[in-house]
């Protein structure tokens, strides 16, 4: 579908990947463009090319993954674009709403129109970031309320989702930088260029801040896990030490030698029990005085991070 938009009647063509003949007719071809057309046919990953046509006109062409499923690598949406000052060609671009199309009427040229489309993509991404913020807030309080080992799995799941969002945002930001690099927006609206840039900047700042929050949660979980491991090893060590007299005397009197004087003692059984109890208590007292038992026998407060 080809449209003439705005007062300056700049061209906007919405094409599909299968319409390769129309795509070739709509654009000026050179060595760089041929490589981009191969990318269009393969339809797999991001790319960006900045060049100049034979008539001196500046052009930007590339491919952008603008939607990505968090769990499935190949479940994504990619569109391709060809942009000059007065012509915009998009291939396989599917917007969730029709709002961007009527907004294009206020664009002075194709660059403004493309920036408006990028701005709408950023709006959709910001909605997903808001949902991510809600999930992150739940996760932050789950660390305190539940404090389970499964929380760490959720933390890294959220971290992966954040990386996917940043992976989508970086190429879009690169396109905006390329437009500024060659001053392709020079005759367009500074307001549209500024607003789209600020929207990208806002998304990047949010993602960076959430990344810092997740790093803090990960550090907290690592400290908690390390403390738990140390407490478990400490408990096992203390318990093994305390029951050493039981094991030692049990092993001694469990021998089957023929000549063992204790076997003939009348009160040997009671004496052995008393000896084991006294030696165990003495050993526990020694550990307690030295402070080696710590707070192992103390109850943990409700809501404690280290319970």
N, C-alpha and C positions, 0 to 999 in steps of 0.2 A: 504494500500500500504506500503510495507516494502522496505527500501533502505539501502544499505551499503555505507557510505559516508566518504570521506576523505582518507588520507593515512593510518590512523589507522582502517579504516573500522568499525566505530561505527554504531550502528543500529538506524534507525529512522522509526517509524511506524506511519502512519496517518490513524486513524480509525474513524468510526462513532459510535454514541451512540448506534445504533441498533445492532452493531457487538459485543455483550456482550461476546459471546464465545471466539472470537479472543482476546478480551481485557484480559480475565482471563488467556488465554494461554500465553500472552505476558509479564505478570508481576508476580512477586513473591507475594503470598498472605499471609497476616497475619491478626491479629485482626484490626489493623489500616487500612490496605488496604480494608478490607471488608466494613468498614464504608465509605471509600472513594468511593467504587463501588456503594454503595447506593446513594451517592451524585451524581454520574455519571448518574444513572437512573432517579433521581428526576430532575436534571438539573436546579437548581434554583439560587444558591447563591455562593459567594466566600468561599473557605476554603483552608487550608494549613496544611500539615502534614509532619513532619520531623522524619525519623526513621532510623533503621539499620536492614539489612537482617540477616538471620542466618549465612551467610558466612562472616559477618562483613562489608559488603558493605553498604555505606551510600546511602539513597534514600530520595527523596523529591517528594511528590504527592499532588495534590490539584486541585482546580477549580478556574478559573478567568473569571469574566465578563469583556470583553475587548471593548464592544461597548454598548452604552445606548442611547435611544432616550430621548431628553430633556423633552418632554411633556407626554410620555406614560411610566409608570413604568415598565410594563411587556414586553415592546418592547426592547429587548436587545439580545446580543450574548454572549454565555459563552463557554469556552473550558476547557477541563480537561487534566491534564498532569501527567506523571509518569517519573521521571528522576533519572538515576544513571550515573555513570561516562561514561559508554559505551553504554547506551541505553536511547532513548527518545521516549516516546509514547504520542502522542497528539490525543485528541478526540474532534471532531466537530470544529477544528480550520480552519477558512476560512480567507485567506489573500486577500487583494484587488489586489495584483500583484504577479507575479511569481518570482520577484527579490530575495526574501529571500531564495528560494530553491537553486539557483546556488551559493549564498553566503555561503551556508552551507559547500561547498567543502573546504573552508579554515579553517573550524573548526577542532581543534585537537581531540575533543571528544564530547560527547553528551551535556555536560554542555555548551561548547562554542556554539554549535548549538542552544540550547535553549535560550541562552543569545542573539544570533543574531535575533531569532524570537521575543523576547521581545523588542529588539532594533527597529525592524521594526514596532511593535505595537506602540512604543513610537513615531516613525516618523509620523504615521498616526494621533496620538493624537496631536502632535505638529502642524500639518496642521490645525486641528480643533481649536487649541489655537490661531493660526494666524487669523482665521476667527472671533474668539471671540474678539481678539484685535481690529479688524476693527469695529465690532459692538460697542465695548466699546468706541472707539474714537468718533464715531457718537453720542453716548449717552452723552458723556462729553460736546460736543458743543451744543447738543440739550438743555441741562440744561440752557445754557446762552441765546440761540436764542429764544426758544419757552417758556421755563419756565412755563409749564402747569402742572396741577395736574396729568395728565396722564403720565408724565415723571416718577413719582415715581413708577408706575406700571412696566414700562420698566426697571427701576433700579433693582427692586426685581426679575424680570424675568431673567435678566443677572446674578444676584447673585445666583439664583437657578441653572442656567447653569454652573456656576463656581463650585458650590458644587458638581454637578454631575461629572464634570471632575476630581475634587480632589478625589471623591469617587471611580473613576476608577483607578486613579494613585496610591493611597495608597496601595492596595493589590499587585500591580505589584512591587512596591518598597519593600514590605515585602518579596516577593519571592527572590529578589536580596540579601536582608539582610540574608535570611535563607541560601542561597548558601554560602555566606561569613561566616556565623555562624559556619557551619560544615566543612568549607574549601573544599567544593565539587569541586571548580574550581582549586584546587591546581596544577593539571597536565595540565591545559588548558592554553589558551592564556591570559596573563595579559592585553594585549591591548584590546581584546574584552570585558573582564570584566570591565576594566576601562571606555571604551567608552560607554558601555551600562549604567553603573552607572552614568556617567556624563550627559548622555541624560535624565535620570530620574531626576537627580538633577536640570537640566536646566528647565524641565517642571514644577517641583515643585516650583522653584524660581519664574517663570513667573506667576503661578497661585497665589502664595502668594502676589506678587506685585499687581496683578490685584484685589485681594481681598482688599488690602489696598486702592486702588483707588475707588472701589465701596463703601467701608466704608466712605470715604471722601465725595463721592457724596450723600450718604444717610444722613450723618450729615448735609451737605449743604441744602438738601431738607427739612430736619426736621426744620432747622433754618428758612428757607424761609416760610414754612407752619405755623410755630409758629408765625412769624412776621405778616403774612397775617391775621391769626386769631385775633391777638391783634389789628391790624389796623381796622379790621371789627368791633370788639366790641367797640373800641375807637370811631369810626365814629358814630356808632349807639347811643352811650352814649351822644356824643356831640350834635348830631342832636335832640335827645329826649330832652336834656336840653334846647337847643335854642328855641324849639317850645313849651316849657312849658307855657309861657305867653299866647300863642294862645289857648292852650287847657284849661288853667285855666279860662280865661275870657270867652271863648266860653261856658264852662260848667256853669259859673256863670249866664251869660245872656240867657242861653238856658233853665233856669228853668221856670216853669209854675205857680209860685205862683201868687195869685190874687193881692196882694199888692207889687208891685215892682216900686219904684219911678222913676227908669231910663226909664221905658216905656213911660212916659209922656214928656221926654226931647225932645225938638225940634231938637237939634243938637246931640242927643245921638249916632246916628249911626256913624257920622263922628268922634265924640270924642272917641268912642270905637276903631275905626280903628287906629287912631293916637296913642292912649294909647298902643295898642297891638304892633304897630311898634316900638315905643320908648322903651318899656320894652324889646322887643326882641333884639334891637340893644344894649341896655345897658348890657343885659346879655351876648351877644356875645362879646362885648368889654371887659367885666370882664374876660371871659374865655381866650380871646386873651392875655390880660395883664398878666394873671397867667401862660400863656404858655401851657394851657391844650389842645389847638386845634392842636399843633404840626405843621406838614406839610400836614395836611389832604387836604387843599385846593390848595396845590402846585401840578403842573403837574409832572409826572414821566418821567425820561429820557429814551429815546429809548435804549433797550438792558439792562435795569436795572434788577438786580436779584429780586428786591422787588416790581416790578410794579404790 
